[in-house]
């Protein structure tokens, strides 16, 4: 078949970049703490539980009170959109200095737009609330988009932050970040930074030879995002604290994907089995997860469909899906409806990698580490 294509409405090229910054893990530590405090803990984290005890052990009473007044972890997710603007490879102190002088109204706008579509009907109300105009916060939080019961803590947090003067709210956030750094995060920053920089270099190199979509899938270990998220530049940022979670955040100018530092980056013993290989075989050692894979071999499925068809309680299904994704066995399509699919290439490759490790024939490829 011969084709002459004069199509003009082609899909725009996806713009993806990779950056790293020490403050990402500090912000995500605050996110994890907030979720735990409100009874919705982030489960299955790879980092040891004592890490959070160490980081938050010596917070000042002022910071503890501020965190009580800002119960939602979304505060710290919203701040991720400022990280790429603060300079690549920066330290926590660099971010504190940047945040201290950043426009306070813009900072508050980023909090407001975390869950909002940017449209003209809401833009004026949001702008007035960000600027601290009287009565604007009540109008903002009365919008239908804030009526969902799931956003209750976020409404409470916004009401508190936006109730302050812009410069006062900015200083509050600066003080919290600075106190968490002094309380205990500084003892981890150097070690984490080495992992972040190593993984950043690896993903940057991969980005030179892979498509944008493939780079996203490898970095996030199986996440595929909807086209609407690719309309703005995608920024990939590695994290140690949130492993194996992928944290998504957006602003009008970028779509952020906090991805887990790879197992290969963290590996310290060259003779030990690759962590990915261990995760894969652990994931396969459960009949419920094998049933999930068997169902996905027949086609994409949502969590609701898997709950019914595989007969696994929804309360535990998330845990199984997390383990399967961490093992590289499934792909998650993030869009209006989150769907899961099988990564068919993983199992045939796993047999080769197992043989390679046992016989010491080759190194595990970076793309699967």
RODO-2510 file (C-alpha; in nm, 4 decimals, decimal comma):
residues 369
     n   res          X          Y          Z
     1     x     0,0000     0,0000     0,0000
     2     x     0,1305     0,3438    -0,0951
     3     x     0,0246     0,6464     0,1039
     4     x     0,0765     1,0171     0,0530
     5     x    -0,0080     1,1950     0,3781
     6     x    -0,0926     1,5659     0,3694
     7     x    -0,2607     1,5621     0,7112
     8     x    -0,2263     1,8892     0,8994
     9     x    -0,3945     1,8006     1,2294
    10     x    -0,1167     1,5853     1,3673
    11     x    -0,0728     1,5155     1,7349
    12     x     0,1656     1,7796     1,8762
    13     x     0,5079     1,6644     1,9878
    14     x     0,5204     1,5904     2,3580
    15     x     0,7613     1,8086     2,5542
    16     x     0,9228     1,6169     2,8403
    17     x     1,2112     1,7231     3,0621
    18     x     1,3819     1,5719     3,3661
    19     x     1,4993     1,7719     3,6650
    20     x     1,5901     1,7008     4,0265
    21     x     1,5859     1,8946     4,3510
    22     x     1,6416     1,8029     4,7160
    23     x     1,3255     1,9778     4,8324
    24     x     1,0992     1,7339     4,6435
    25     x     1,1502     1,4662     4,9094
    26     x     1,0965     1,7161     5,1906
    27     x     0,7647     1,8291     5,0392
    28     x     0,6568     1,4691     4,9861
    29     x     0,7506     1,3895     5,3472
    30     x     0,5030     1,6573     5,4547
    31     x     0,2454     1,5080     5,2169
    32     x     0,2878     1,1627     5,3724
    33     x     0,2639     1,3033     5,7253
    34     x    -0,0530     1,4999     5,6462
    35     x    -0,2251     1,1963     5,4974
    36     x    -0,1324     0,9860     5,7984
    37     x    -0,2618     1,2506     6,0386
    38     x    -0,6003     1,2640     5,8641
    39     x    -0,6432     0,8863     5,8670
    40     x    -0,5548     0,8177     5,5031
    41     x    -0,1951     0,6916     5,5261
    42     x     0,0153     0,6412     5,2152
    43     x     0,0709     0,2647     5,2218
    44     x     0,3485     0,0410     5,0880
    45     x     0,6227     0,3028     5,1061
    46     x     0,9739     0,1663     5,0594
    47     x     1,1347     0,4157     5,2972
    48     x     1,1669     0,2943     5,6559
    49     x     0,9033     0,4237     5,8983
    50     x     1,1764     0,5562     6,1275
    51     x     1,2595     0,8114     5,8576
    52     x     0,9426     1,0075     5,9322
    53     x     1,0002     0,9779     6,3063
    54     x     1,3470     1,1272     6,2606
    55     x     1,2371     1,4060     6,0269
    56     x     0,9468     1,5318     6,2380
    57     x     1,0775     1,4568     6,5872
    58     x     1,1938     1,8088     6,6723
    59     x     0,9396     2,0384     6,5107
    60     x     0,8682     2,3603     6,6953
    61     x     0,5256     2,4106     6,8593
    62     x     0,4621     2,6865     6,6044
    63     x     0,5137     2,4475     6,3131
    64     x     0,3040     2,1762     6,4770
    65     x     0,0205     2,4285     6,5124
    66     x     0,0611     2,5400     6,1500
    67     x     0,0353     2,1800     6,0295
    68     x    -0,2809     2,1349     6,2359
    69     x    -0,4265     2,4438     6,0690
    70     x    -0,3287     2,3072     5,7255
    71     x    -0,4479     1,9455     5,7530
    72     x    -0,4412     1,8667     5,3816
    73     x    -0,1335     1,7188     5,2169
    74     x    -0,2301     1,8923     4,8921
    75     x    -0,0532     2,2064     5,0162
    76     x     0,2828     2,0422     4,9621
    77     x     0,1832     1,8815     4,6335
    78     x     0,0875     2,2246     4,5002
    79     x     0,4337     2,3571     4,5882
    80     x     0,5907     2,0991     4,3561
    81     x     0,4976     2,3242     4,0633
    82     x     0,7467     2,5818     4,1929
    83     x     1,0384     2,3404     4,2126
    84     x     1,1379     2,3526     3,8419
    85     x     1,1355     2,7334     3,8626
    86     x     1,3766     2,7380     4,1564
    87     x     1,6714     2,5910     3,9645
    88     x     1,7864     2,2426     3,8722
    89     x     1,9788     2,0424     4,1294
    90     x     1,9109     2,2867     4,4104
    91     x     1,9330     2,2255     4,7840
    92     x     1,6531     2,2674     5,0339
    93     x     1,8054     2,5995     5,1387
    94     x     1,8058     2,7132     4,7752
    95     x     1,4329     2,6457     4,7598
    96     x     1,3703     2,8252     5,0893
    97     x     1,5528     3,1305     4,9539
    98     x     1,3537     3,1119     4,6306
    99     x     1,0194     3,0705     4,8082
   100     x     1,0975     3,3613     5,0423
   101     x     1,1076     3,6042     4,7507
   102     x     0,8547     3,4437     4,5156
   103     x     0,5419     3,6428     4,4392
   104     x     0,2986     3,5652     4,7220
   105     x    -0,0124     3,6056     4,5066
   106     x     0,1222     3,3628     4,2459
   107     x     0,2017     3,1162     4,5244
   108     x    -0,1565     3,1320     4,6508
   109     x    -0,2887     3,0962     4,2950
   110     x    -0,0999     2,7684     4,2598
   111     x    -0,2781     2,6357     4,5662
   112     x    -0,6159     2,7403     4,4289
   113     x    -0,5635     2,5917     4,0825
   114     x    -0,4492     2,2507     4,2061
   115     x    -0,7992     2,1063     4,1579
   116     x    -0,9381     2,3665     3,9207
   117     x    -0,9688     2,3959     3,5466
   118     x    -0,8521     2,7393     3,4366
   119     x    -1,1657     2,8937     3,2908
   120     x    -1,2889     3,2507     3,2697
   121     x    -1,5918     3,1964     3,4947
   122     x    -1,3688     3,1165     3,7926
   123     x    -1,0596     3,3179     3,7053
   124     x    -1,1749     3,6485     3,8583
   125     x    -1,2917     3,4894     4,1835
   126     x    -0,9668     3,2926     4,2109
   127     x    -0,7574     3,6027     4,1377
   128     x    -0,9416     3,8029     4,4039
   129     x    -0,8972     3,5230     4,6605
   130     x    -0,5264     3,4932     4,5799
   131     x    -0,4849     3,8679     4,6204
   132     x    -0,6612     3,8619     4,9564
   133     x    -0,9638     4,0715     4,8652
   134     x    -1,2423     4,0654     5,1290
   135     x    -1,5155     3,8081     5,0723
   136     x    -1,3402     3,6425     4,7790
   137     x    -1,2366     3,3298     4,9710
   138     x    -1,5968     3,2494     5,0652
   139     x    -1,7070     3,2919     4,7034
   140     x    -1,4241     3,0666     4,5881
   141     x    -1,4940     2,7863     4,8320
   142     x    -1,8669     2,7982     4,7529
   143     x    -1,7938     2,6896     4,3940
   144     x    -1,9252     2,3468     4,2940
   145     x    -1,5714     2,2180     4,2439
   146     x    -1,5131     2,2449     4,6194
   147     x    -1,8408     2,0785     4,7175
   148     x    -1,7060     1,7228     4,6938
   149     x    -1,6798     1,5692     5,0442
   150     x    -1,3346     1,4391     4,9500
   151     x    -1,2050     1,7971     4,9343
   152     x    -1,3182     1,8883     5,2866
   153     x    -0,9669     1,9040     5,4330
   154     x    -0,8445     2,0941     5,1295
   155     x    -1,1222     2,3520     5,1743
   156     x    -1,0258     2,3902     5,5407
   157     x    -0,6621     2,4330     5,4459
   158     x    -0,7361     2,6895     5,1752
   159     x    -0,9685     2,8814     5,4064
   160     x    -0,6871     2,9087     5,6606
   161     x    -0,4065     2,9982     5,4168
   162     x    -0,6112     3,2386     5,2049
   163     x    -0,7451     3,4002     5,5204
   164     x    -0,3963     3,5340     5,5858
   165     x    -0,2410     3,8285     5,4055
   166     x    -0,0487     3,7088     5,0950
   167     x     0,2969     3,7819     5,2375
   168     x     0,1966     3,6288     5,5718
   169     x     0,0823     3,3047     5,4057
   170     x     0,4030     3,2842     5,2059
   171     x     0,6132     3,3316     5,5185
   172     x     0,4157     3,0599     5,6975
   173     x     0,4988     2,8072     5,4247
   174     x     0,8625     2,9166     5,4231
   175     x     0,8832     2,8727     5,8013
   176     x     0,7338     2,5220     5,7876
   177     x     0,9748     2,4044     5,5182
   178     x     1,2705     2,5582     5,7037
   179     x     1,1711     2,3975     6,0337
   180     x     1,1261     2,0510     5,8793
   181     x     1,4718     2,0863     5,7268
   182     x     1,6226     2,1837     6,0623
   183     x     1,4191     1,9268     6,2561
   184     x     1,5669     1,6261     6,0818
   185     x     1,5458     1,6245     5,7035
   186     x     1,8946     1,7777     5,6738
   187     x     2,0469     1,4505     5,7991
   188     x     1,9097     1,2707     5,4927
   189     x     1,9528     1,5392     5,2293
   190     x     2,3073     1,4530     5,1222
   191     x     2,2433     1,0802     5,0749
   192     x     1,9126     1,1395     4,8988
   193     x     2,0726     1,3980     4,6744
   194     x     2,3261     1,1467     4,5425
   195     x     2,0441     0,9096     4,4454
   196     x     1,8426     1,1889     4,2846
   197     x     2,1369     1,3146     4,0799
   198     x     2,2321     0,9642     3,9648
   199     x     1,8784     0,8835     3,8570
   200     x     1,8387     1,2237     3,6916
   201     x     2,1477     1,1609     3,4800
   202     x     2,0272     0,8137     3,3842
   203     x     1,6812     0,9357     3,2777
   204     x     1,8266     1,2335     3,0934
   205     x     2,0469     0,9955     2,8948
   206     x     1,7518     0,7679     2,8236
   207     x     1,5507     1,0657     2,7047
   208     x     1,7995     1,1217     2,4233
   209     x     1,7231     0,7851     2,2652
   210     x     1,3633     0,7131     2,3666
   211     x     1,0307     0,8690     2,2752
   212     x     0,8679     1,0952     2,5319
   213     x     0,5920     0,8429     2,5992
   214     x     0,8409     0,5595     2,6478
   215     x     1,0561     0,7698     2,8826
   216     x     0,7502     0,8489     3,0950
   217     x     0,6501     0,4826     3,1072
   218     x     0,9979     0,3669     3,2117
   219     x     1,0593     0,6435     3,4673
   220     x     0,7206     0,5906     3,6325
   221     x     0,7357     0,2125     3,5980
   222     x     0,4212     0,1760     3,3925
   223     x     0,2266     0,5033     3,3900
   224     x     0,0671     0,6179     3,0658
   225     x    -0,0993     0,9591     3,0791
   226     x    -0,3932     1,0856     2,8764
   227     x    -0,3335     1,3192     2,5841
   228     x    -0,4885     1,6121     2,7726
   229     x    -0,1988     1,6006     3,0223
   230     x     0,0488     1,6197     2,7367
   231     x    -0,0816     1,9546     2,6119
   232     x     0,1545     2,1280     2,8553
   233     x     0,5226     2,0427     2,9176
   234     x     0,5749     1,7304     3,1299
   235     x     0,8390     1,7551     3,4023
   236     x     0,9775     1,4346     3,5555
   237     x     1,1271     1,4654     3,9056
   238     x     1,2797     1,1698     4,0954
   239     x     1,1903     1,0961     4,4583
   240     x     1,3235     0,8581     4,7231
   241     x     1,0634     0,9222     4,9925
   242     x     0,7546     0,8417     4,7831
   243     x     0,8869     0,5158     4,6324
   244     x     0,7106     0,3238     4,4787
   245     x     0,4364     0,5852     4,4340
   246     x     0,4108     0,8176     4,1370
   247     x     0,2825     1,1610     4,2398
   248     x     0,1064     1,3700     3,9760
   249     x     0,0489     1,7450     4,0034
   250     x    -0,0282     2,0163     3,7550
   251     x    -0,0390     2,3883     3,7069
   252     x    -0,1515     2,5872     3,4030
   253     x     0,2073     2,5795     3,2718
   254     x     0,3265     2,2227     3,3427
   255     x     0,2313     1,8658     3,4324
   256     x     0,4575     1,7244     3,7052
   257     x     0,5310     1,3571     3,7596
   258     x     0,7234     1,2737     4,0748
   259     x     0,8611     0,9313     3,9900
   260     x     1,0398     0,6776     4,2156
   261     x     1,4169     0,6580     4,1967
   262     x     1,4922     0,3292     4,0220
   263     x     1,5963     0,0135     4,2024
   264     x     1,9199     0,0148     4,0087
   265     x     2,0079     0,3613     4,1411
   266     x     1,9673     0,2406     4,4998
   267     x     2,1523    -0,0893     4,4522
   268     x     2,4690    -0,1069     4,6639
   269     x     2,5723    -0,4729     4,6342
   270     x     2,6745    -0,5725     4,2794
   271     x     2,6381    -0,9418     4,3706
   272     x     2,2844    -0,9098     4,5036
   273     x     1,9900    -0,9963     4,2788
   274     x     1,8519    -0,6875     4,1051
   275     x     1,5722    -0,5439     4,3195
   276     x     1,3390    -0,5396     4,0204
   277     x     1,3877    -0,9131     3,9700
   278     x     1,3130    -0,9810     4,3372
   279     x     1,0005    -0,7632     4,3248
   280     x     0,8793    -0,9387     4,0126
   281     x     0,9016    -1,2885     4,1584
   282     x     0,7442    -1,1770     4,4855
   283     x     0,4591    -1,0235     4,2878
   284     x     0,4090    -1,3520     4,1035
   285     x     0,4040    -1,5509     4,4277
   286     x     0,0395    -1,4773     4,5045
   287     x    -0,2548    -1,6481     4,3351
   288     x    -0,4726    -1,3357     4,3531
   289     x    -0,2165    -1,1340     4,1616
   290     x    -0,1820    -1,4124     3,9069
   291     x    -0,5594    -1,3971     3,8549
   292     x    -0,5342    -1,0223     3,7988
   293     x    -0,2652    -1,0735     3,5342
   294     x    -0,4745    -1,3441     3,3680
   295     x    -0,7717    -1,1067     3,3503
   296     x    -0,5622    -0,8206     3,2116
   297     x    -0,4277    -1,0512     2,9420
   298     x    -0,7825    -1,0413     2,8032
   299     x    -0,7886    -0,6609     2,7845
   300     x    -0,7811    -0,3359     2,9820
   301     x    -0,9836    -0,3151     3,3020
   302     x    -1,0750    -0,0635     3,5693
   303     x    -1,0439    -0,1270     3,9429
   304     x    -1,4209    -0,1715     3,9651
   305     x    -1,4143    -0,4349     3,6930
   306     x    -1,1249    -0,6188     3,8550
   307     x    -1,2982    -0,6163     4,1929
   308     x    -1,6003    -0,7904     4,0403
   309     x    -1,4378    -1,0202     3,7866
   310     x    -1,1406    -1,1391     3,9925
   311     x    -1,3320    -1,1349     4,3223
   312     x    -1,0807    -0,9343     4,5230
   313     x    -1,1912    -0,6827     4,7852
   314     x    -1,1408    -0,3228     4,6761
   315     x    -0,9722    -0,2503     5,0092
   316     x    -0,6827    -0,4821     4,9173
   317     x    -0,6874    -0,4443     4,5387
   318     x    -0,4905    -0,1190     4,5479
   319     x    -0,2121    -0,2989     4,7338
   320     x    -0,1967    -0,5773     4,4753
   321     x    -0,1950    -0,3309     4,1858
   322     x     0,0862    -0,1337     4,3479
   323     x     0,3017    -0,4462     4,3763
   324     x     0,2273    -0,5486     4,0180
   325     x     0,3159    -0,2041     3,8854
   326     x     0,6354    -0,1874     4,0935
   327     x     0,7329    -0,5221     3,9406
   328     x     0,6811    -0,3854     3,5901
   329     x     0,3948    -0,6235     3,5151
   330     x     0,1137    -0,3781     3,4505
   331     x     0,0623    -0,0360     3,2986
   332     x    -0,1693     0,2316     3,4398
   333     x    -0,3484     0,4622     3,1962
   334     x    -0,4192     0,7894     3,3770
   335     x    -0,7102     0,9777     3,2246
   336     x    -1,0772     1,0391     3,2900
   337     x    -1,1141     0,6694     3,3693
   338     x    -0,8077     0,5000     3,5157
   339     x    -0,7481     0,1730     3,3325
   340     x    -0,4928    -0,1037     3,3841
   341     x    -0,3320    -0,3193     3,1178
   342     x    -0,0744    -0,5973     3,1008
   343     x     0,2859    -0,5212     3,0047
   344     x     0,3311    -0,8217     2,7786
   345     x     0,7032    -0,7722     2,7340
   346     x     0,7915    -0,8151     3,1023
   347     x     0,7517    -1,1900     3,1587
   348     x     0,9546    -1,3066     2,8554
   349     x     1,2304    -1,0603     2,9468
   350     x     1,2202    -1,1670     3,3127
   351     x     1,3164    -1,5227     3,2224
   352     x     1,6189    -1,3898     3,0342
   353     x     1,7216    -1,1593     3,3187
   354     x     1,6903    -1,4394     3,5753
   355     x     1,9110    -1,6597     3,3619
   356     x     2,1581    -1,3746     3,3146
   357     x     2,1839    -1,3128     3,6878
   358     x     2,2258    -1,6782     3,7804
   359     x     2,4913    -1,7333     3,5148
   360     x     2,6450    -1,3831     3,5430
   361     x     2,6218    -1,3345     3,1677
   362     x     2,5070    -0,9730     3,1374
   363     x     2,3966    -0,6766     3,3419
   364     x     2,0309    -0,5984     3,3835
   365     x     1,9299    -0,3360     3,1305
   366     x     1,8770     0,0102     3,2714
   367     x     1,5298     0,0310     3,1187
   368     x     1,4046    -0,2497     3,3449
   369     x     1,6000    -0,1626     3,6600
***
